Amino acid sequence: MLREVLGASLMRISSLWLAASVVVGCMPMGAPAQQINDVARDVNVATRFGRMDVAMEHTSEAHRSEFMRTRADWGKEIRVLDIELSKLELKKLDSAEVFVDVSWVRMDEGVLRSTRVKQTWLNNGDDWQIDAEERLSGDIGLLGENVVVLRPDAPRDVHFPVKSLGQTRD
């Protein structure tokens, strides 16, 4: 009898532990970090390919006009070749900083440039949105900064003037 009671109690305890472990195992661990990672990657890839409609869905009202201004030259004067999320720091459950490395060229030259941008993201409860951006390092000009591009003058004739001293005899 004691054996049956202990067996039943042990069975109940083990089934409770099994149920608890299944519930805990199904909970998304690191869900905010995974969400911001996915959204930030989607937004930055969308902007690389000119899909500003997708990016605007994840840009805060306060930052929307600045976001569009900084990317006005993308696809016209600037060609973005690659975007890589290099670092993500979850500050709180509703704020994060995403560091993005951008490889790009100006359309009228063949120099590969690289810029690191820090994006501040906020979660308003429904969705993650970009709230601010700043260039941390690298080449200037990606985010609409005023840059003076120096171009060389048109090539000049570099030949020495020729003087003829007379005719040669055959």
mmCIF file of the C-alpha atoms, coordinates in Angstrom:
data_MODEL
# 
_entry.id   MODEL 
# 
loop_
_atom_site.group_PDB 
_atom_site.id 
_atom_site.type_symbol 
_atom_site.label_atom_id 
_atom_site.label_alt_id 
_atom_site.label_comp_id 
_atom_site.label_asym_id 
_atom_site.label_entity_id 
_atom_site.label_seq_id 
_atom_site.pdbx_PDB_ins_code 
_atom_site.Cartn_x 
_atom_site.Cartn_y 
_atom_site.Cartn_z 
_atom_site.occupancy 
_atom_site.B_iso_or_equiv 
_atom_site.pdbx_formal_charge 
_atom_site.auth_seq_id 
_atom_site.auth_comp_id 
_atom_site.auth_asym_id 
_atom_site.auth_atom_id 
_atom_site.pdbx_PDB_model_num 
ATOM 1   C CA . MET A 1 1   ? 0.000  0.000  0.000   1.00 0.00 ? 1   MET A CA 1 
ATOM 2   C CA . LEU A 1 2   ? 2.753  2.409  0.920   1.00 0.00 ? 2   LEU A CA 1 
ATOM 3   C CA . ARG A 1 3   ? 4.463  1.509  -2.313  1.00 0.00 ? 3   ARG A CA 1 
ATOM 4   C CA . GLU A 1 4   ? 1.315  2.384  -4.315  1.00 0.00 ? 4   GLU A CA 1 
ATOM 5   C CA . VAL A 1 5   ? 0.904  5.749  -2.543  1.00 0.00 ? 5   VAL A CA 1 
ATOM 6   C CA . LEU A 1 6   ? 4.571  6.645  -3.085  1.00 0.00 ? 6   LEU A CA 1 
ATOM 7   C CA . GLY A 1 7   ? 4.352  5.525  -6.697  1.00 0.00 ? 7   GLY A CA 1 
ATOM 8   C CA . ALA A 1 8   ? 1.268  7.672  -7.325  1.00 0.00 ? 8   ALA A CA 1 
ATOM 9   C CA . SER A 1 9   ? 2.853  10.702 -5.621  1.00 0.00 ? 9   SER A CA 1 
ATOM 10  C CA . LEU A 1 10  ? 6.054  10.255 -7.573  1.00 0.00 ? 10  LEU A CA 1 
ATOM 11  C CA . MET A 1 11  ? 4.035  9.977  -10.776 1.00 0.00 ? 11  MET A CA 1 
ATOM 12  C CA . ARG A 1 12  ? 2.155  13.211 -10.011 1.00 0.00 ? 12  ARG A CA 1 
ATOM 13  C CA . ILE A 1 13  ? 5.348  15.088 -9.181  1.00 0.00 ? 13  ILE A CA 1 
ATOM 14  C CA . SER A 1 14  ? 7.110  13.868 -12.303 1.00 0.00 ? 14  SER A CA 1 
ATOM 15  C CA . SER A 1 15  ? 4.127  14.758 -14.502 1.00 0.00 ? 15  SER A CA 1 
ATOM 16  C CA . LEU A 1 16  ? 4.046  18.265 -12.968 1.00 0.00 ? 16  LEU A CA 1 
ATOM 17  C CA . TRP A 1 17  ? 7.768  18.683 -13.662 1.00 0.00 ? 17  TRP A CA 1 
ATOM 18  C CA . LEU A 1 18  ? 7.276  17.435 -17.193 1.00 0.00 ? 18  LEU A CA 1 
ATOM 19  C CA . ALA A 1 19  ? 4.418  19.893 -17.796 1.00 0.00 ? 19  ALA A CA 1 
ATOM 20  C CA . ALA A 1 20  ? 6.413  22.773 -16.301 1.00 0.00 ? 20  ALA A CA 1 
ATOM 21  C CA . SER A 1 21  ? 9.453  21.987 -18.426 1.00 0.00 ? 21  SER A CA 1 
ATOM 22  C CA . VAL A 1 22  ? 7.317  21.831 -21.584 1.00 0.00 ? 22  VAL A CA 1 
ATOM 23  C CA . VAL A 1 23  ? 5.779  25.234 -20.801 1.00 0.00 ? 23  VAL A CA 1 
ATOM 24  C CA . VAL A 1 24  ? 9.168  26.797 -20.051 1.00 0.00 ? 24  VAL A CA 1 
ATOM 25  C CA . GLY A 1 25  ? 10.703 25.142 -23.118 1.00 0.00 ? 25  GLY A CA 1 
ATOM 26  C CA . CYS A 1 26  ? 8.026  26.594 -25.382 1.00 0.00 ? 26  CYS A CA 1 
ATOM 27  C CA . MET A 1 27  ? 8.484  30.141 -24.130 1.00 0.00 ? 27  MET A CA 1 
ATOM 28  C CA . PRO A 1 28  ? 10.561 32.239 -26.507 1.00 0.00 ? 28  PRO A CA 1 
ATOM 29  C CA . MET A 1 29  ? 13.853 32.872 -24.762 1.00 0.00 ? 29  MET A CA 1 
ATOM 30  C CA . GLY A 1 30  ? 15.417 36.138 -25.828 1.00 0.00 ? 30  GLY A CA 1 
ATOM 31  C CA . ALA A 1 31  ? 12.278 37.085 -27.748 1.00 0.00 ? 31  ALA A CA 1 
ATOM 32  C CA . PRO A 1 32  ? 12.890 40.878 -27.712 1.00 0.00 ? 32  PRO A CA 1 
ATOM 33  C CA . ALA A 1 33  ? 16.458 40.440 -28.983 1.00 0.00 ? 33  ALA A CA 1 
ATOM 34  C CA . GLN A 1 34  ? 15.319 38.089 -31.741 1.00 0.00 ? 34  GLN A CA 1 
ATOM 35  C CA . GLN A 1 35  ? 12.466 40.426 -32.728 1.00 0.00 ? 35  GLN A CA 1 
ATOM 36  C CA . ILE A 1 36  ? 14.672 43.520 -32.998 1.00 0.00 ? 36  ILE A CA 1 
ATOM 37  C CA . ASN A 1 37  ? 17.303 41.529 -34.877 1.00 0.00 ? 37  ASN A CA 1 
ATOM 38  C CA . ASP A 1 38  ? 14.738 40.343 -37.447 1.00 0.00 ? 38  ASP A CA 1 
ATOM 39  C CA . VAL A 1 39  ? 13.064 43.744 -37.868 1.00 0.00 ? 39  VAL A CA 1 
ATOM 40  C CA . ALA A 1 40  ? 16.364 45.661 -38.083 1.00 0.00 ? 40  ALA A CA 1 
ATOM 41  C CA . ARG A 1 41  ? 17.708 43.240 -40.697 1.00 0.00 ? 41  ARG A CA 1 
ATOM 42  C CA . ASP A 1 42  ? 14.494 43.454 -42.754 1.00 0.00 ? 42  ASP A CA 1 
ATOM 43  C CA . VAL A 1 43  ? 14.396 47.263 -42.638 1.00 0.00 ? 43  VAL A CA 1 
ATOM 44  C CA . ASN A 1 44  ? 18.046 47.734 -43.545 1.00 0.00 ? 44  ASN A CA 1 
ATOM 45  C CA . VAL A 1 45  ? 17.907 45.223 -46.404 1.00 0.00 ? 45  VAL A CA 1 
ATOM 46  C CA . ALA A 1 46  ? 14.711 46.873 -47.665 1.00 0.00 ? 46  ALA A CA 1 
ATOM 47  C CA . THR A 1 47  ? 16.397 50.294 -47.731 1.00 0.00 ? 47  THR A CA 1 
ATOM 48  C CA . ARG A 1 48  ? 19.380 48.825 -49.548 1.00 0.00 ? 48  ARG A CA 1 
ATOM 49  C CA . PHE A 1 49  ? 17.092 47.713 -52.366 1.00 0.00 ? 49  PHE A CA 1 
ATOM 50  C CA . GLY A 1 50  ? 15.035 50.916 -52.401 1.00 0.00 ? 50  GLY A CA 1 
ATOM 51  C CA . ARG A 1 51  ? 11.972 49.510 -50.603 1.00 0.00 ? 51  ARG A CA 1 
ATOM 52  C CA . MET A 1 52  ? 11.323 52.631 -48.548 1.00 0.00 ? 52  MET A CA 1 
ATOM 53  C CA . ASP A 1 53  ? 7.673  51.645 -48.109 1.00 0.00 ? 53  ASP A CA 1 
ATOM 54  C CA . VAL A 1 54  ? 8.777  48.666 -46.006 1.00 0.00 ? 54  VAL A CA 1 
ATOM 55  C CA . ALA A 1 55  ? 11.265 50.773 -44.058 1.00 0.00 ? 55  ALA A CA 1 
ATOM 56  C CA . MET A 1 56  ? 8.743  53.522 -43.341 1.00 0.00 ? 56  MET A CA 1 
ATOM 57  C CA . GLU A 1 57  ? 6.486  51.037 -41.544 1.00 0.00 ? 57  GLU A CA 1 
ATOM 58  C CA . HIS A 1 58  ? 9.249  50.649 -38.945 1.00 0.00 ? 58  HIS A CA 1 
ATOM 59  C CA . THR A 1 59  ? 10.266 54.308 -38.579 1.00 0.00 ? 59  THR A CA 1 
ATOM 60  C CA . SER A 1 60  ? 8.866  56.466 -35.784 1.00 0.00 ? 60  SER A CA 1 
ATOM 61  C CA . GLU A 1 61  ? 6.790  59.533 -36.659 1.00 0.00 ? 61  GLU A CA 1 
ATOM 62  C CA . ALA A 1 62  ? 9.426  61.786 -35.096 1.00 0.00 ? 62  ALA A CA 1 
ATOM 63  C CA . HIS A 1 63  ? 12.241 60.341 -37.226 1.00 0.00 ? 63  HIS A CA 1 
ATOM 64  C CA . ARG A 1 64  ? 10.393 59.646 -40.499 1.00 0.00 ? 64  ARG A CA 1 
ATOM 65  C CA . SER A 1 65  ? 11.247 62.856 -42.389 1.00 0.00 ? 65  SER A CA 1 
ATOM 66  C CA . GLU A 1 66  ? 14.902 62.698 -41.283 1.00 0.00 ? 66  GLU A CA 1 
ATOM 67  C CA . PHE A 1 67  ? 15.064 59.043 -42.343 1.00 0.00 ? 67  PHE A CA 1 
ATOM 68  C CA . MET A 1 68  ? 13.834 59.920 -45.841 1.00 0.00 ? 68  MET A CA 1 
ATOM 69  C CA . ARG A 1 69  ? 16.139 62.952 -46.089 1.00 0.00 ? 69  ARG A CA 1 
ATOM 70  C CA . THR A 1 70  ? 19.239 60.921 -45.217 1.00 0.00 ? 70  THR A CA 1 
ATOM 71  C CA . ARG A 1 71  ? 18.432 58.373 -47.923 1.00 0.00 ? 71  ARG A CA 1 
ATOM 72  C CA . ALA A 1 72  ? 17.354 60.758 -50.682 1.00 0.00 ? 72  ALA A CA 1 
ATOM 73  C CA . ASP A 1 73  ? 20.513 60.077 -52.719 1.00 0.00 ? 73  ASP A CA 1 
ATOM 74  C CA . TRP A 1 74  ? 20.357 56.288 -52.380 1.00 0.00 ? 74  TRP A CA 1 
ATOM 75  C CA . GLY A 1 75  ? 19.852 54.788 -55.821 1.00 0.00 ? 75  GLY A CA 1 
ATOM 76  C CA . LYS A 1 76  ? 20.603 58.124 -57.519 1.00 0.00 ? 76  LYS A CA 1 
ATOM 77  C CA . GLU A 1 77  ? 23.978 59.459 -56.382 1.00 0.00 ? 77  GLU A CA 1 
ATOM 78  C CA . ILE A 1 78  ? 24.816 56.599 -54.008 1.00 0.00 ? 78  ILE A CA 1 
ATOM 79  C CA . ARG A 1 79  ? 24.688 52.862 -54.606 1.00 0.00 ? 79  ARG A CA 1 
ATOM 80  C CA . VAL A 1 80  ? 24.556 50.701 -51.477 1.00 0.00 ? 80  VAL A CA 1 
ATOM 81  C CA . LEU A 1 81  ? 26.408 47.457 -52.120 1.00 0.00 ? 81  LEU A CA 1 
ATOM 82  C CA . ASP A 1 82  ? 26.073 45.659 -48.805 1.00 0.00 ? 82  ASP A CA 1 
ATOM 83  C CA . ILE A 1 83  ? 24.544 46.098 -45.369 1.00 0.00 ? 83  ILE A CA 1 
ATOM 84  C CA . GLU A 1 84  ? 25.619 44.074 -42.358 1.00 0.00 ? 84  GLU A CA 1 
ATOM 85  C CA . LEU A 1 85  ? 24.256 44.201 -38.814 1.00 0.00 ? 85  LEU A CA 1 
ATOM 86  C CA . SER A 1 86  ? 27.483 44.121 -36.831 1.00 0.00 ? 86  SER A CA 1 
ATOM 87  C CA . LYS A 1 87  ? 26.189 44.521 -33.279 1.00 0.00 ? 87  LYS A CA 1 
ATOM 88  C CA . LEU A 1 88  ? 22.937 44.659 -31.348 1.00 0.00 ? 88  LEU A CA 1 
ATOM 89  C CA . GLU A 1 89  ? 22.620 45.940 -27.783 1.00 0.00 ? 89  GLU A CA 1 
ATOM 90  C CA . LEU A 1 90  ? 19.289 45.478 -26.045 1.00 0.00 ? 90  LEU A CA 1 
ATOM 91  C CA . LYS A 1 91  ? 19.285 48.357 -23.545 1.00 0.00 ? 91  LYS A CA 1 
ATOM 92  C CA . LYS A 1 92  ? 15.872 47.552 -22.038 1.00 0.00 ? 92  LYS A CA 1 
ATOM 93  C CA . LEU A 1 93  ? 12.975 45.404 -23.180 1.00 0.00 ? 93  LEU A CA 1 
ATOM 94  C CA . ASP A 1 94  ? 11.697 48.361 -25.214 1.00 0.00 ? 94  ASP A CA 1 
ATOM 95  C CA . SER A 1 95  ? 14.916 50.002 -26.494 1.00 0.00 ? 95  SER A CA 1 
ATOM 96  C CA . ALA A 1 96  ? 17.932 48.825 -28.430 1.00 0.00 ? 96  ALA A CA 1 
ATOM 97  C CA . GLU A 1 97  ? 20.932 50.074 -30.371 1.00 0.00 ? 97  GLU A CA 1 
ATOM 98  C CA . VAL A 1 98  ? 21.784 48.436 -33.679 1.00 0.00 ? 98  VAL A CA 1 
ATOM 99  C CA . PHE A 1 99  ? 25.146 48.998 -35.351 1.00 0.00 ? 99  PHE A CA 1 
ATOM 100 C CA . VAL A 1 100 ? 25.082 48.687 -39.137 1.00 0.00 ? 100 VAL A CA 1 
ATOM 101 C CA . ASP A 1 101 ? 28.085 48.524 -41.470 1.00 0.00 ? 101 ASP A CA 1 
ATOM 102 C CA . VAL A 1 102 ? 27.273 49.852 -44.947 1.00 0.00 ? 102 VAL A CA 1 
ATOM 103 C CA . SER A 1 103 ? 29.476 49.364 -48.026 1.00 0.00 ? 103 SER A CA 1 
ATOM 104 C CA . TRP A 1 104 ? 28.693 51.875 -50.769 1.00 0.00 ? 104 TRP A CA 1 
ATOM 105 C CA . VAL A 1 105 ? 29.986 53.808 -53.780 1.00 0.00 ? 105 VAL A CA 1 
ATOM 106 C CA . ARG A 1 106 ? 29.153 57.098 -55.423 1.00 0.00 ? 106 ARG A CA 1 
ATOM 107 C CA . MET A 1 107 ? 27.650 56.418 -58.837 1.00 0.00 ? 107 MET A CA 1 
ATOM 108 C CA . ASP A 1 108 ? 30.141 58.625 -60.671 1.00 0.00 ? 108 ASP A CA 1 
ATOM 109 C CA . GLU A 1 109 ? 33.280 57.062 -59.204 1.00 0.00 ? 109 GLU A CA 1 
ATOM 110 C CA . GLY A 1 110 ? 34.548 53.587 -58.430 1.00 0.00 ? 110 GLY A CA 1 
ATOM 111 C CA . VAL A 1 111 ? 35.804 54.017 -54.866 1.00 0.00 ? 111 VAL A CA 1 
ATOM 112 C CA . LEU A 1 112 ? 34.411 51.529 -52.348 1.00 0.00 ? 112 LEU A CA 1 
ATOM 113 C CA . ARG A 1 113 ? 33.404 53.288 -49.154 1.00 0.00 ? 113 ARG A CA 1 
ATOM 114 C CA . SER A 1 114 ? 32.357 51.991 -45.753 1.00 0.00 ? 114 SER A CA 1 
ATOM 115 C CA . THR A 1 115 ? 30.350 53.668 -43.005 1.00 0.00 ? 115 THR A CA 1 
ATOM 116 C CA . ARG A 1 116 ? 29.225 52.446 -39.574 1.00 0.00 ? 116 ARG A CA 1 
ATOM 117 C CA . VAL A 1 117 ? 25.814 53.746 -38.491 1.00 0.00 ? 117 VAL A CA 1 
ATOM 118 C CA . LYS A 1 118 ? 24.243 53.494 -35.026 1.00 0.00 ? 118 LYS A CA 1 
ATOM 119 C CA . GLN A 1 119 ? 20.456 53.156 -35.061 1.00 0.00 ? 119 GLN A CA 1 
ATOM 120 C CA . THR A 1 120 ? 18.358 53.699 -31.939 1.00 0.00 ? 120 THR A CA 1 
ATOM 121 C CA . TRP A 1 121 ? 15.251 51.507 -31.925 1.00 0.00 ? 121 TRP A CA 1 
ATOM 122 C CA . LEU A 1 122 ? 12.203 51.740 -29.638 1.00 0.00 ? 122 LEU A CA 1 
ATOM 123 C CA . ASN A 1 123 ? 9.402  49.262 -29.095 1.00 0.00 ? 123 ASN A CA 1 
ATOM 124 C CA . ASN A 1 124 ? 6.075  51.047 -28.698 1.00 0.00 ? 124 ASN A CA 1 
ATOM 125 C CA . GLY A 1 125 ? 4.375  47.828 -27.637 1.00 0.00 ? 125 GLY A CA 1 
ATOM 126 C CA . ASP A 1 126 ? 3.258  46.751 -31.093 1.00 0.00 ? 126 ASP A CA 1 
ATOM 127 C CA . ASP A 1 127 ? 6.429  46.965 -33.123 1.00 0.00 ? 127 ASP A CA 1 
ATOM 128 C CA . TRP A 1 128 ? 10.086 47.997 -33.156 1.00 0.00 ? 128 TRP A CA 1 
ATOM 129 C CA . GLN A 1 129 ? 10.773 51.337 -34.859 1.00 0.00 ? 129 GLN A CA 1 
ATOM 130 C CA . ILE A 1 130 ? 13.897 53.353 -35.709 1.00 0.00 ? 130 ILE A CA 1 
ATOM 131 C CA . ASP A 1 131 ? 13.877 56.528 -33.637 1.00 0.00 ? 131 ASP A CA 1 
ATOM 132 C CA . ALA A 1 132 ? 17.340 57.993 -34.385 1.00 0.00 ? 132 ALA A CA 1 
ATOM 133 C CA . GLU A 1 133 ? 20.496 57.392 -36.422 1.00 0.00 ? 133 GLU A CA 1 
ATOM 134 C CA . GLU A 1 134 ? 24.038 58.690 -36.443 1.00 0.00 ? 134 GLU A CA 1 
ATOM 135 C CA . ARG A 1 135 ? 27.250 57.987 -38.326 1.00 0.00 ? 135 ARG A CA 1 
ATOM 136 C CA . LEU A 1 136 ? 29.825 56.567 -35.928 1.00 0.00 ? 136 LEU A CA 1 
ATOM 137 C CA . SER A 1 137 ? 32.791 56.078 -38.230 1.00 0.00 ? 137 SER A CA 1 
ATOM 138 C CA . GLY A 1 138 ? 33.896 55.634 -41.791 1.00 0.00 ? 138 GLY A CA 1 
ATOM 139 C CA . ASP A 1 139 ? 33.246 57.636 -44.915 1.00 0.00 ? 139 ASP A CA 1 
ATOM 140 C CA . ILE A 1 140 ? 31.071 60.741 -44.821 1.00 0.00 ? 140 ILE A CA 1 
ATOM 141 C CA . GLY A 1 141 ? 28.248 61.236 -47.307 1.00 0.00 ? 141 GLY A CA 1 
ATOM 142 C CA . LEU A 1 142 ? 26.110 58.128 -46.885 1.00 0.00 ? 142 LEU A CA 1 
ATOM 143 C CA . LEU A 1 143 ? 23.488 59.780 -44.682 1.00 0.00 ? 143 LEU A CA 1 
ATOM 144 C CA . GLY A 1 144 ? 23.056 62.989 -46.646 1.00 0.00 ? 144 GLY A CA 1 
ATOM 145 C CA . GLU A 1 145 ? 25.945 64.856 -45.043 1.00 0.00 ? 145 GLU A CA 1 
ATOM 146 C CA . ASN A 1 146 ? 27.071 67.870 -47.030 1.00 0.00 ? 146 ASN A CA 1 
ATOM 147 C CA . VAL A 1 147 ? 30.236 66.740 -48.815 1.00 0.00 ? 147 VAL A CA 1 
ATOM 148 C CA . VAL A 1 148 ? 32.347 68.578 -51.344 1.00 0.00 ? 148 VAL A CA 1 
ATOM 149 C CA . VAL A 1 149 ? 33.546 66.074 -53.925 1.00 0.00 ? 149 VAL A CA 1 
ATOM 150 C CA . LEU A 1 150 ? 36.686 67.193 -55.698 1.00 0.00 ? 150 LEU A CA 1 
ATOM 151 C CA . ARG A 1 151 ? 37.004 66.079 -59.275 1.00 0.00 ? 151 ARG A CA 1 
ATOM 152 C CA . PRO A 1 152 ? 40.170 66.492 -61.358 1.00 0.00 ? 152 PRO A CA 1 
ATOM 153 C CA . ASP A 1 153 ? 40.091 68.971 -64.237 1.00 0.00 ? 153 ASP A CA 1 
ATOM 154 C CA . ALA A 1 154 ? 39.734 67.709 -67.764 1.00 0.00 ? 154 ALA A CA 1 
ATOM 155 C CA . PRO A 1 155 ? 42.933 66.054 -68.974 1.00 0.00 ? 155 PRO A CA 1 
ATOM 156 C CA . ARG A 1 156 ? 45.332 68.450 -70.674 1.00 0.00 ? 156 ARG A CA 1 
ATOM 157 C CA . ASP A 1 157 ? 47.657 67.837 -73.577 1.00 0.00 ? 157 ASP A CA 1 
ATOM 158 C CA . VAL A 1 158 ? 50.951 66.969 -71.926 1.00 0.00 ? 158 VAL A CA 1 
ATOM 159 C CA . HIS A 1 159 ? 53.111 66.803 -75.063 1.00 0.00 ? 159 HIS A CA 1 
ATOM 160 C CA . PHE A 1 160 ? 56.022 69.202 -75.439 1.00 0.00 ? 160 PHE A CA 1 
ATOM 161 C CA . PRO A 1 161 ? 55.724 71.697 -78.274 1.00 0.00 ? 161 PRO A CA 1 
ATOM 162 C CA . VAL A 1 162 ? 57.602 70.494 -81.364 1.00 0.00 ? 162 VAL A CA 1 
ATOM 163 C CA . LYS A 1 163 ? 59.900 72.753 -83.383 1.00 0.00 ? 163 LYS A CA 1 
ATOM 164 C CA . SER A 1 164 ? 61.160 71.754 -86.761 1.00 0.00 ? 164 SER A CA 1 
ATOM 165 C CA . LEU A 1 165 ? 64.673 72.990 -87.650 1.00 0.00 ? 165 LEU A CA 1 
ATOM 166 C CA . GLY A 1 166 ? 64.453 72.329 -91.292 1.00 0.00 ? 166 GLY A CA 1 
ATOM 167 C CA . GLN A 1 167 ? 63.970 69.688 -93.868 1.00 0.00 ? 167 GLN A CA 1 
ATOM 168 C CA . THR A 1 168 ? 65.966 66.521 -93.916 1.00 0.00 ? 168 THR A CA 1 
ATOM 169 C CA . ARG A 1 169 ? 67.736 65.290 -97.053 1.00 0.00 ? 169 ARG A CA 1 
ATOM 170 C CA . ASP A 1 170 ? 67.206 61.894 -98.513 1.00 0.00 ? 170 ASP A CA 1 
# 
